[in-house]
Amino acid sequence: MLATGTEPIAGGGLTPGPLLSRPVVIACTASIVAMFVGLWFEGRTLFCGCGSWSPWVSDVESRHCSQHLFDAYSASHVLHGVLFYAVMWFGRGQIGPGWRLWTCVTVEAGWEVLENSAMVIDRYRTATIALGYTGDSIVNSLFDVVSCVVGYWLASRISWKWSMAFFAAVELVLLACIRDSLVLNVVMLVYPLEFVKQWQMGG
């Protein structure tokens, strides 16, 4: 057993059980390796094409965005983790905490592969403000999964009310700073609104 303990659940109760076990670690690693292979076959580069790497990129309109370790959109991946924890919490009676974490990692890794497919990249370029988006680097996708796990872990440590407050706060900060957010990104990807796109572009 790699780690044991108790897991807070929404409403303040505690569910006893292992947080991580060797099978869960192996399964999470396998999901990440599968993501790496999928991204590689999609033609994703390992690092930014500039030939160097940076831990943080602040300019979301730069060609370096989504190519290095973290950027403003990493915050939206943290929110992925918060949402995954909320959804998986309803299955706590049937699925142990470690396997719920694995499900989160696997879904997020799967999304990274789908997000970097030609179909979704083209959708981003035509329907959202990501006009020059060409996909993520493999390293950026890896750290997007890390960000998601951070969000999942945070949600597991606090009550559902604080999770909701955190989600709303991050959304508002993103809207104020980059005129985009997780919710707005999903809306624009599924049902683009021209007036929103104009606002995002500074119009």
C-alpha positions in Angstrom: 0.0 0.0 0.0 1.5 3.3 -1.0 -0.8 5.6 0.9 -3.7 5.2 3.2 -6.0 7.5 5.1 -9.5 8.9 5.2 -11.2 10.9 2.4 -13.4 13.9 3.1 -16.7 13.8 1.3 -19.1 16.6 0.5 -21.1 17.4 3.6 -18.2 16.9 6.0 -18.2 13.1 6.5 -15.3 10.7 6.2 -15.0 7.6 4.0 -12.2 5.3 5.3 -10.1 3.6 2.7 -6.8 3.7 0.7 -6.1 6.9 -1.2 -3.5 5.2 -3.4 -2.5 1.6 -3.9 0.0 0.0 -6.2 -2.7 -1.1 -8.8 -4.1 2.4 -8.9 -0.6 4.0 -9.4 0.0 1.4 -12.2 -3.4 2.1 -13.8 -2.9 5.9 -13.7 0.6 5.5 -15.2 -0.8 3.3 -18.0 -3.5 6.0 -18.8 -0.8 8.7 -19.0 1.4 6.5 -21.2 -1.5 5.8 -23.5 -2.1 9.5 -23.7 1.5 10.1 -24.6 1.3 7.5 -27.4 -1.9 8.9 -28.7 -0.6 12.5 -28.8 2.6 11.3 -30.4 0.7 9.5 -33.2 -1.3 12.7 -33.7 1.9 14.5 -34.5 2.2 16.5 -31.3 5.6 17.9 -30.5 7.2 17.1 -27.2 8.1 20.7 -26.3 7.5 24.1 -27.8 8.8 24.5 -31.3 11.0 27.4 -30.1 13.4 24.8 -28.8 13.2 25.7 -25.1 10.7 25.4 -22.3 9.3 27.7 -19.6 7.4 26.8 -16.4 4.8 29.5 -17.1 3.5 31.4 -20.1 1.4 34.5 -19.3 0.3 35.6 -22.8 -2.5 33.4 -24.0 -2.3 34.9 -27.5 1.4 34.0 -27.8 2.5 31.0 -29.9 4.0 29.7 -26.7 0.6 29.2 -25.0 -0.3 25.5 -24.6 3.3 24.7 -25.5 5.1 24.9 -22.1 4.3 23.6 -18.7 1.6 25.9 -17.4 -0.4 28.9 -18.7 -3.7 30.6 -17.8 -5.7 27.7 -19.2 -4.0 25.4 -16.7 -6.5 26.9 -14.2 -9.4 25.6 -16.3 -7.9 22.1 -16.0 -7.8 22.5 -12.2 -11.5 23.1 -12.5 -11.8 19.9 -14.5 -10.6 18.1 -11.4 -13.1 19.9 -9.2 -15.9 18.8 -11.4 -14.7 15.3 -11.8 -14.5 14.9 -8.0 -18.1 16.2 -7.7 -19.3 13.7 -10.3 -17.3 10.8 -8.9 -18.4 11.5 -5.4 -21.9 10.1 -6.3 -20.2 6.8 -7.0 -18.3 6.7 -3.7 -20.4 3.7 -2.4 -19.4 1.5 -5.4 -16.0 2.8 -6.3 -13.0 3.3 -4.0 -11.2 6.7 -3.7 -8.2 5.4 -5.6 -10.2 4.1 -8.5 -12.2 7.3 -8.7 -8.9 9.2 -9.0 -7.9 6.8 -11.8 -11.1 7.5 -13.6 -10.4 11.3 -13.3 -6.9 10.8 -14.7 -8.1 8.6 -17.6 -11.0 10.9 -18.6 -8.7 13.9 -18.6 -6.0 12.0 -20.5 -8.6 11.0 -23.1 -9.8 14.5 -23.4 -6.2 15.7 -24.1 -6.0 13.2 -27.0 -9.4 14.2 -28.3 -8.7 18.0 -27.9 -5.5 17.6 -30.0 -7.2 15.8 -32.8 -7.5 17.6 -36.2 -11.3 17.8 -35.8 -11.3 19.6 -32.5 -8.3 21.8 -33.3 -10.2 23.0 -36.4 -13.3 23.6 -34.3 -11.3 25.7 -31.8 -9.9 27.8 -34.7 -13.2 28.5 -36.3 -15.6 28.8 -33.3 -13.5 30.4 -30.6 -10.9 33.1 -30.1 -8.1 30.5 -30.5 -7.6 31.5 -34.1 -4.0 30.4 -34.2 -4.4 27.3 -32.1 -2.4 24.4 -33.4 -2.7 22.0 -30.5 -0.8 21.4 -27.3 2.7 20.1 -26.8 2.9 16.7 -25.1 4.5 18.3 -22.1 1.7 20.8 -21.8 -0.9 18.0 -22.0 0.9 16.1 -19.3 0.8 19.2 -17.0 -2.8 19.7 -17.9 -3.4 16.3 -16.3 -1.3 17.3 -13.3 -3.5 20.5 -13.0 -6.6 18.3 -13.1 -5.3 16.1 -10.4 -4.5 19.1 -8.3 -8.1 20.3 -8.6 -9.4 16.8 -7.8 -7.2 16.7 -4.7 -8.3 20.1 -3.6 -12.0 19.3 -4.0 -11.4 16.1 -1.9 -10.0 18.3 1.0 -12.7 20.9 1.2 -16.5 21.0 1.5 -18.7 21.2 -1.6 -19.6 24.8 -0.7 -15.9 25.8 -0.8 -15.5 23.9 -4.0 -18.3 25.9 -5.6 -16.9 29.1 -4.3 -13.4 28.2 -5.6 -14.9 27.2 -9.0 -16.8 30.5 -9.3 -13.7 32.6 -8.2 -11.4 31.0 -10.7 -14.0 31.5 -13.5 -14.3 35.2 -12.6 -10.6 35.7 -12.5 -10.1 34.0 -15.9 -12.9 36.1 -17.4 -11.3 39.3 -16.0 -7.8 38.4 -17.1 -8.1 36.6 -20.4 -11.8 37.0 -21.3 -12.2 33.3 -21.3 -13.0 30.5 -18.8 -13.9 26.9 -18.7 -17.6 27.5 -18.9 -17.3 30.0 -21.7 -14.8 27.8 -23.6 -17.3 24.9 -23.5 -20.2 27.2 -24.6 -18.2 28.6 -27.5 -17.0 25.2 -28.6 -20.5 23.7 -28.6 -22.6 26.7 -29.6 -20.5 29.7 -30.6 -22.0 33.1 -30.0 -20.7 35.9 -32.3 -21.2 38.7 -29.7 -19.3 36.7 -27.2 -16.5 36.1 -29.7 -16.3 39.8 -30.5 -16.1 40.7 -26.8 -13.3 38.1 -26.3 -11.4 39.7 -29.2 -11.7 43.1 -27.6 -14.5 44.4 -29.7 
